[in-house]
Amino acid sequence: MCNRRIFIKREEIFKYVEEKYTSQPEYLWKKYAHYAVLRHSQNRKWYAIVMDVKKENLGLEGKEVIDIMDVKLDPETVDILQSSEGFFPAYHMNNSNWISIDIATVDSKQICNLIDANFDLTAK
């Protein structure tokens, strides 16, 4: 899945983290039934959250709902990525340490690499 230039869907993200990290999505909020938290089994820290949000909540035009994923990264990487297509200041997270990714726009290999980096960062 992560070796060719394709665009990923939330189900593919869940399959990837299940196979690599034995993580299962957790749906914690009744009001936000499609928000899925991914966390470490040992320390229970979040390493990603997949959400469906209105474009306008990300500063985009339109009221359509898109799937995004927030990941925690070092502040320098967050700064660099925010100037790239498909990346936004984190939705409902600390903007200096988290970034939102439009999973329909960003290549699956890059998304998998960011998941891996975030998994390692939050394992501490």
Protein Blocks (a to p, Z undefined) as FASTA:
>chain_A
ZZpccdddfklmmmmmmmmnopacddfbfklmmbccdddfklopafbdcddddfklnopa
cjbdcddddddddfklmmmmmmpghiacdehiafklgccddfklpcfklmmmmmmmmmmm
mmZZ
